[in-house]
Amino acid sequence: MKLNKVDSLKGEITVPGDKSISHRAVMFGSLANGETVIRNFLMGADCLSTVSCFRKMGVAIEVGDEQVTVQGKGIDGLKEPEEVLDTGNSGTTTRLILGILAGLPFHTVLTGDESIAKRPMARVTEPLRQMGAKIEGRANGQFTPLSLRGGDLKGISYHSPMSSAQVKSSILLAGLLAKGETTSVTEPEKSRDHTERMLKAFGADLEEDGLAVSIKGGQSLTGIEIHVPGDISSAAFFLAAGAIVPDSIITLKNVGMNPTRTGMIEVLQAMGADLEIRYDEASLQAEPMADLTIKTSSLKGIDISGDLIPRLIDEIPIIALMATQAEGTTVIRNAEELKVKETNRIDTVVNELKKLGADIEPADDGMIIRGKSRLSGPASVKSHGDHRIGMMLAVASCITEGGLTLLESEAVNVSYPDFFHHLQQLSK
């Protein structure tokens, strides 16, 4: 795809539904008794992989233009699939469904695409084995494909070596399916809490104590109606674009503002972005939402590290681009997790932005970016099959003299099928 520099970006858009919440809504709706209606569901490839997996276990799921309806039969209603469950490119589907399959009394084989085959699964399979799940797979269950025989789980107290919502959620879901015992997960820093919020909405009883979350096994869930807020990780690309493209003003409607996900907002504010936040008061109790307006800004370099990292791990590629347009140096630390995403995002971000003339270098746990850089082409850049790298490079094209050619642009469909349409709409 050939993409050119733009004069400005102006207008109002609604970003797609939150990916993390869309996944969980289908999963929990499938485990619940009764109907769950999901509005503003993200119709991206990742979330549709979750739908496909639960359909193969006998759950009736209707996907319409405006909403998804799940006919839950309860935990005991899930059936042994006749086919392999294919999670596609979705790490969330893979890791969370492992927790559910661990508690179900049948055999399943789980696989994904080439990218998933490289992503570490031991962080989930090891605690699930401690709970009693029988899991086999490549490199002793460290990588897909994986074979599980579930059921007869016992509760554990698990101290996770990393802050990961996927790890925490997988163990809590297994704990829900364990036999009446309590399962607790403690993290080094608090990761995103969509699972805790949504399990409570479905009627589960959870206890949260600082960095620990506990759930008692044997509880049942009841179907609900869910409105999925806009995905802040998708909004991040247009927030950055509005800040760095000259003469721009962009409003993003109904963006999710869960406090465990707003690291991007804090970074924008620390860098001096001209950002206005208008909260939807009615949404504050469940998943808070707000309208965000961003204007062209004079940004300054900052240090990003510590407990902020788990709250913006998916936004680091676009933050790196933003940092190339800030005065001074931006240092990103404690982000080793970037190495095991869809790509090694540290190396990929550095290599692709260097092609455009950015002053950026990798570190073992992050990167160092010196601004302010003039980006220039024409250049050929590549998403490497990673949706967030693809969107970051598309935003980079807006300020790149001579434009660029983006290879493997279709990767963007994983989380934001209308991304290029929205970019074009704002540049008119």
C-alpha positions as CSV (number, residue, x, y, z in Angstrom):
1,M,0.0,0.0,0.0
2,K,1.4,3.4,-1.0
3,L,0.9,6.1,1.6
4,N,1.6,9.8,1.2
5,K,2.4,12.7,3.6
6,V,-0.8,14.7,4.6
7,D,-1.3,18.4,5.2
8,S,-3.5,17.8,8.3
9,L,-5.8,15.4,10.1
10,K,-9.2,16.7,11.1
11,G,-12.6,15.2,12.1
12,E,-14.3,12.8,14.5
13,I,-14.2,9.1,14.5
14,T,-15.3,6.1,16.6
15,V,-12.6,3.6,17.0
16,P,-13.6,-0.1,17.0
17,G,-14.6,-2.0,20.2
18,D,-12.0,-2.9,22.7
19,K,-10.3,-6.2,21.7
20,S,-9.6,-7.4,25.2
21,I,-13.2,-6.8,26.3
22,S,-14.7,-8.3,23.1
23,H,-12.7,-11.6,23.6
24,R,-13.8,-11.9,27.2
25,A,-17.4,-11.1,26.5
26,V,-17.7,-14.1,24.1
27,M,-15.8,-16.4,26.4
28,F,-17.7,-15.5,29.6
29,G,-21.0,-15.5,27.6
30,S,-20.2,-19.0,26.4
31,L,-19.6,-20.2,30.0
32,A,-22.7,-18.4,31.4
33,N,-26.3,-19.6,31.7
34,G,-28.7,-17.7,29.3
35,E,-28.2,-15.1,26.6
36,T,-25.4,-12.6,26.4
37,V,-25.8,-9.6,24.0
38,I,-22.5,-7.8,23.0
39,R,-22.8,-4.4,21.3
40,N,-19.9,-2.7,19.6
41,F,-18.1,-6.0,19.4
42,L,-14.7,-5.8,17.5
43,M,-15.2,-7.6,14.2
44,G,-11.4,-8.2,13.8
45,A,-9.7,-11.4,12.9
46,D,-8.5,-12.1,16.5
47,C,-12.0,-11.8,18.1
48,L,-13.6,-13.9,15.4
49,S,-11.0,-16.6,16.2
50,T,-12.5,-16.7,19.7
51,V,-16.0,-17.0,18.3
52,S,-14.9,-19.9,16.0
53,C,-13.3,-21.8,18.9
54,F,-16.5,-21.6,21.1
55,R,-18.7,-22.5,18.2
56,K,-16.6,-25.7,17.8
57,M,-17.5,-26.5,21.4
58,G,-21.2,-26.3,20.7
59,V,-22.0,-22.7,21.7
60,A,-24.6,-21.0,19.4
61,I,-23.1,-17.5,18.6
62,E,-24.8,-15.2,16.1
63,V,-22.6,-12.5,14.6
64,G,-24.7,-9.6,13.2
65,D,-23.7,-6.1,11.8
66,E,-24.4,-4.3,15.1
67,Q,-24.0,-7.0,17.8
68,V,-23.0,-10.5,18.8
69,T,-25.5,-12.8,20.6
70,V,-24.2,-15.8,22.6
71,Q,-26.6,-18.5,23.8
72,G,-24.8,-19.7,26.9
73,K,-25.6,-23.2,28.2
74,G,-23.4,-23.0,31.3
75,I,-20.0,-24.5,32.0
76,D,-21.4,-28.0,31.7
77,G,-22.9,-27.3,28.3
78,L,-19.6,-27.1,26.5
79,K,-18.8,-30.1,24.3
80,E,-15.6,-31.8,23.3
81,P,-14.7,-30.3,19.9
82,E,-14.5,-32.6,16.9
83,E,-11.8,-30.4,15.3
84,V,-8.6,-28.7,16.4
85,L,-9.2,-25.3,17.9
86,D,-7.4,-22.7,15.8
87,T,-6.7,-19.4,17.6
88,G,-5.2,-17.7,14.5
89,N,-3.0,-14.8,15.4
90,S,-4.6,-14.2,18.8
91,G,-2.4,-14.5,21.9
92,T,-5.4,-13.5,24.1
93,T,-7.6,-16.3,22.7
94,T,-4.8,-18.9,23.1
95,R,-3.8,-18.1,26.7
96,L,-7.3,-17.4,28.1
97,I,-8.9,-20.4,26.4
98,L,-6.2,-22.6,27.9
99,G,-7.5,-21.7,31.4
100,I,-11.0,-22.7,30.4
101,L,-10.0,-25.9,28.6
102,A,-8.0,-26.9,31.6
103,G,-11.2,-27.1,33.7
104,L,-13.3,-29.0,31.1
105,P,-13.5,-32.8,31.3
106,F,-12.5,-33.6,27.7
107,H,-9.6,-33.6,25.3
108,T,-8.7,-30.7,23.1
109,V,-5.9,-29.8,20.7
110,L,-5.1,-26.1,20.3
111,T,-3.0,-24.4,17.6
112,G,-2.5,-21.0,16.0
113,D,-0.6,-19.4,13.2
114,E,3.2,-19.0,12.7
115,S,3.4,-16.1,15.1
116,I,1.5,-17.9,17.9
117,A,3.8,-20.9,17.4
118,K,6.7,-18.7,18.5
119,R,5.0,-17.1,21.5
120,P,5.7,-18.5,25.0
121,M,2.9,-20.6,26.6
122,A,4.8,-22.0,29.6
123,R,3.8,-18.9,31.6
124,V,0.3,-20.3,31.4
125,T,0.7,-24.1,31.0
126,E,3.0,-24.4,34.1
127,P,0.5,-22.9,36.7
128,L,-2.4,-24.8,35.0
129,R,-0.4,-28.1,35.4
130,Q,0.0,-27.2,39.1
131,M,-3.8,-27.0,39.2
132,G,-4.0,-30.6,37.8
133,A,-4.4,-30.0,34.0
134,K,-2.8,-32.6,31.7
135,I,-1.0,-30.6,29.0
136,E,1.3,-31.8,26.3
137,G,2.9,-29.9,23.5
138,R,6.0,-28.7,21.7
139,A,9.1,-28.2,23.9
140,N,7.2,-29.8,26.8
141,G,4.2,-27.5,26.5
142,Q,6.1,-24.3,26.0
143,F,4.7,-23.7,22.5
144,T,1.7,-24.6,20.4
145,P,0.3,-26.9,19.2
146,L,-0.9,-28.0,22.6
147,S,-3.0,-31.0,23.7
148,L,-5.1,-30.8,26.9
149,R,-7.2,-33.2,28.9
150,G,-8.9,-31.0,31.5
151,G,-11.1,-31.4,34.6
152,D,-10.5,-32.2,38.3
153,L,-8.6,-29.0,39.0
154,K,-7.6,-27.8,42.4
155,G,-7.2,-24.2,43.5
156,I,-3.7,-22.8,44.0
157,S,-2.0,-19.6,45.2
158,Y,0.1,-18.4,42.4
159,H,2.8,-15.6,42.5
160,S,3.2,-14.6,38.9
161,P,6.8,-13.6,37.9
162,M,5.3,-11.1,35.5
163,S,2.5,-8.7,35.2
164,S,0.3,-10.1,32.5
165,A,-3.5,-9.9,32.2
166,Q,-3.5,-13.0,30.0
167,V,-1.7,-15.1,32.6
168,K,-3.8,-13.8,35.4
169,S,-7.0,-14.3,33.5
170,S,-6.2,-17.8,32.4
171,I,-5.5,-18.9,36.0
172,L,-8.6,-17.2,37.3
173,L,-10.8,-18.9,34.7
174,A,-9.3,-22.2,35.6
175,G,-10.0,-21.3,39.2
176,L,-13.6,-20.6,38.4
177,L,-13.8,-24.2,37.0
178,A,-12.0,-25.8,40.0
179,K,-13.9,-27.8,42.6
180,G,-15.0,-25.2,45.1
181,E,-11.5,-24.3,46.2
182,T,-10.0,-20.8,46.1
183,T,-7.5,-19.8,43.5
184,S,-5.5,-16.6,43.9
185,V,-3.0,-14.8,41.6
186,T,-0.5,-12.2,42.8
187,E,1.4,-10.0,40.3
188,P,4.5,-7.7,40.7
189,E,2.4,-4.8,39.2
190,K,-1.3,-4.6,38.5
191,S,-2.1,-5.6,34.9
192,R,-5.3,-4.7,33.1
193,D,-8.4,-5.8,35.0
194,H,-11.0,-6.4,32.4
195,T,-11.4,-10.0,33.5
196,E,-12.1,-9.0,37.1
197,R,-14.6,-6.4,36.1
198,M,-16.4,-8.6,33.7
199,L,-16.6,-11.7,35.9
200,K,-18.3,-9.5,38.5
201,A,-20.7,-8.2,35.9
202,F,-21.6,-11.9,35.1
203,G,-22.3,-12.6,38.7
204,A,-19.0,-14.1,40.0
205,D,-17.7,-13.4,43.4
206,L,-14.0,-12.2,43.3
207,E,-11.8,-10.7,46.0
208,E,-9.2,-8.1,45.2
209,D,-6.5,-7.2,47.7
210,G,-3.8,-5.0,46.4
211,L,-1.9,-7.0,43.8
212,A,-3.8,-10.2,44.6
213,V,-7.0,-11.5,43.1
214,S,-8.9,-14.5,44.4
215,I,-11.8,-16.5,43.0
216,K,-13.7,-19.5,44.5
217,G,-14.4,-22.5,42.2
218,G,-17.7,-23.9,41.3
219,Q,-19.5,-20.6,40.8
220,S,-21.9,-20.1,37.9
221,L,-22.2,-17.1,35.5
222,T,-25.4,-15.5,34.2
223,G,-25.7,-13.9,30.7
224,I,-25.8,-10.1,30.5
225,E,-25.9,-7.2,28.0
226,I,-22.5,-5.6,27.3
227,H,-21.6,-2.4,25.5
228,V,-17.9,-2.7,24.5
229,P,-16.1,0.7,24.8
230,G,-13.8,1.9,22.0
231,D,-10.3,0.3,22.2
232,I,-7.8,2.7,23.7
233,S,-5.0,0.7,22.0
234,S,-6.6,1.5,18.7
235,A,-7.3,5.1,19.6
236,A,-3.6,5.5,20.5
237,F,-2.6,5.6,16.8
238,F,-4.9,8.6,16.1
239,L,-4.0,10.3,19.4
240,A,-0.4,10.2,18.3
241,A,-1.3,11.2,14.8
242,G,-3.2,14.2,16.0
243,A,-0.3,15.3,18.2
244,I,2.4,15.1,15.5
245,V,0.7,16.0,12.2
246,P,0.7,19.8,11.7
247,D,-2.6,21.7,11.8
248,S,-4.6,18.7,13.2
249,I,-7.6,18.3,15.5
250,I,-9.1,14.8,16.0
251,T,-12.0,13.8,18.3
252,L,-12.3,10.1,19.3
253,K,-15.7,9.0,20.6
254,N,-16.5,6.6,23.5
255,V,-12.9,5.4,24.2
256,G,-12.4,3.0,27.0
257,M,-10.6,4.6,29.9
258,N,-10.1,1.7,32.2
259,P,-7.4,2.9,34.7
260,T,-5.2,-0.2,34.0
261,R,-5.1,0.8,30.3
262,T,-4.6,4.6,30.4
263,G,-0.8,4.6,30.3
264,M,-1.0,6.2,26.8
265,I,-3.0,9.1,28.2
266,E,-0.4,9.6,31.0
267,V,2.5,9.5,28.4
268,L,0.7,12.1,26.2
269,Q,0.1,14.4,29.2
270,A,3.7,14.0,30.4
271,M,5.0,14.8,26.9
272,G,2.9,18.0,26.9
273,A,0.2,17.0,24.4
274,D,-2.8,19.2,23.9
275,L,-5.4,16.6,25.0
276,E,-9.0,17.2,26.3
277,I,-10.9,14.4,28.1
278,R,-14.7,14.4,28.5
279,Y,-15.9,11.5,30.6
280,D,-19.2,9.7,30.1
281,E,-20.5,9.9,33.7
282,A,-22.9,6.9,33.2
283,S,-20.0,4.5,32.3
284,L,-17.7,5.1,35.3
285,Q,-18.9,2.1,37.4
286,A,-18.2,-0.7,34.9
287,E,-15.8,0.2,32.1
288,P,-15.3,4.0,32.0
289,M,-15.5,5.8,28.7
290,A,-14.6,9.3,27.5
291,D,-14.5,11.4,24.3
292,L,-10.9,12.5,23.6
293,T,-9.8,15.5,21.5
294,I,-6.2,15.8,20.5
295,K,-4.6,18.8,18.7
296,T,-1.2,19.3,17.1
297,S,1.3,19.6,20.0
298,S,4.8,20.6,21.0
299,L,6.0,17.4,22.6
300,K,9.1,16.8,24.8
301,G,11.0,13.6,25.5
302,I,10.4,11.7,28.7
303,D,11.5,8.5,30.5
304,I,8.9,5.6,30.5
305,S,9.5,2.6,32.8
306,G,8.3,0.7,35.9
307,D,4.7,0.1,36.7
308,L,3.5,2.3,33.8
309,I,4.8,-0.4,31.2
310,P,2.0,-3.0,31.8
311,R,-0.6,-0.3,31.2
312,L,0.8,0.7,27.7
313,I,2.7,-2.3,26.4
314,D,0.6,-2.4,23.2
315,E,1.1,1.3,22.6
316,I,4.9,1.4,22.7
317,P,5.3,1.2,18.9
318,I,3.3,4.4,18.4
319,I,4.8,6.1,21.4
320,A,8.2,5.4,19.8
321,L,7.1,7.2,16.6
322,M,5.7,10.1,18.7
323,A,9.0,10.4,20.4
324,T,10.8,10.9,17.1
325,Q,8.9,14.2,16.9
326,A,9.5,15.3,20.5
327,E,12.2,17.7,21.6
328,G,14.9,15.8,23.5
329,T,15.4,12.1,24.3
330,T,12.8,9.5,25.2
331,V,13.9,6.4,27.0
332,I,11.7,3.3,27.3
333,R,12.8,0.7,29.9
334,N,11.4,-2.5,31.5
335,A,9.6,-3.5,28.3
336,E,11.2,-6.9,27.7
337,E,7.7,-8.3,27.0
338,L,7.9,-6.5,23.6
339,K,10.2,-9.3,22.5
340,V,7.5,-11.9,22.6
341,K,4.6,-10.1,21.0
342,E,3.5,-10.8,17.4
343,T,7.1,-9.8,16.4
344,N,10.1,-8.8,18.5
345,R,8.6,-5.2,18.7
346,I,11.8,-3.7,20.0
347,D,13.9,-4.7,17.0
348,T,11.1,-4.3,14.5
349,V,10.2,-0.7,15.6
350,V,13.8,0.4,15.6
351,N,14.6,-1.2,12.2
352,E,11.6,0.2,10.4
353,L,11.8,3.7,11.8
354,K,15.5,3.9,11.0
355,K,14.6,3.3,7.3
356,L,12.7,6.7,7.5
357,G,15.7,8.5,9.2
358,A,14.7,8.3,12.9
359,D,17.4,8.5,15.5
360,I,16.4,5.4,17.5
361,E,18.4,2.5,19.0
362,P,17.4,-0.7,20.8
363,A,18.1,-1.5,24.4
364,D,17.8,-4.9,26.1
365,D,14.5,-3.9,27.7
366,G,13.3,-1.1,25.5
367,M,14.7,1.7,23.2
368,I,16.2,5.1,23.2
369,I,14.7,7.7,20.8
370,R,16.3,11.1,20.1
371,G,14.0,13.8,18.6
372,K,13.2,15.8,16.7
373,S,13.8,13.8,13.5
374,R,12.8,14.7,10.0
375,L,11.3,11.5,8.5
376,S,11.9,11.1,4.7
377,G,11.2,8.6,1.9
378,P,10.3,7.3,-0.4
379,A,10.9,4.1,1.6
380,S,9.6,0.6,1.7
381,V,8.6,-0.5,5.2
382,K,6.9,-3.7,6.5
383,S,4.4,-4.6,9.2
384,H,6.1,-8.1,9.6
385,G,2.5,-9.4,10.1
386,D,2.1,-7.3,13.2
387,H,-1.0,-5.1,13.3
388,R,0.4,-2.5,15.6
389,I,3.6,-2.1,13.6
390,G,1.5,-1.7,10.5
391,M,-0.7,1.1,12.0
392,M,2.4,2.8,13.5
393,L,4.0,2.9,10.0
394,A,0.8,4.2,8.4
395,V,0.8,7.1,10.9
396,A,4.5,7.7,10.1
397,S,3.6,8.1,6.5
398,C,1.5,11.2,7.4
399,I,4.7,13.1,8.3
400,T,7.2,11.4,5.9
401,E,8.5,13.5,3.0
402,G,8.1,11.5,-0.2
403,G,5.7,9.0,1.5
404,L,6.3,5.3,1.9
405,T,5.2,1.9,0.7
406,L,3.8,-0.4,3.4
407,L,4.2,-4.1,2.8
408,E,1.8,-6.6,4.5
409,S,-0.7,-3.9,5.3
410,E,-3.4,-6.5,5.7
411,A,-2.1,-7.3,9.2
412,V,-4.0,-4.2,10.5
413,N,-7.3,-6.2,10.1
414,V,-6.5,-8.2,13.2
415,S,-7.6,-5.3,15.4
416,Y,-8.8,-2.4,13.3
417,P,-10.4,-3.4,9.9
418,D,-11.5,0.3,9.2
419,F,-8.1,1.8,10.1
420,F,-7.1,3.0,6.6
421,H,-10.6,4.2,5.8
422,H,-10.5,6.3,9.0
423,L,-7.1,7.6,8.2
424,Q,-8.2,8.7,4.7
425,Q,-11.4,10.2,6.2
426,L,-9.4,12.4,8.5
427,S,-6.9,13.5,5.9
428,K,-9.5,15.0,3.5
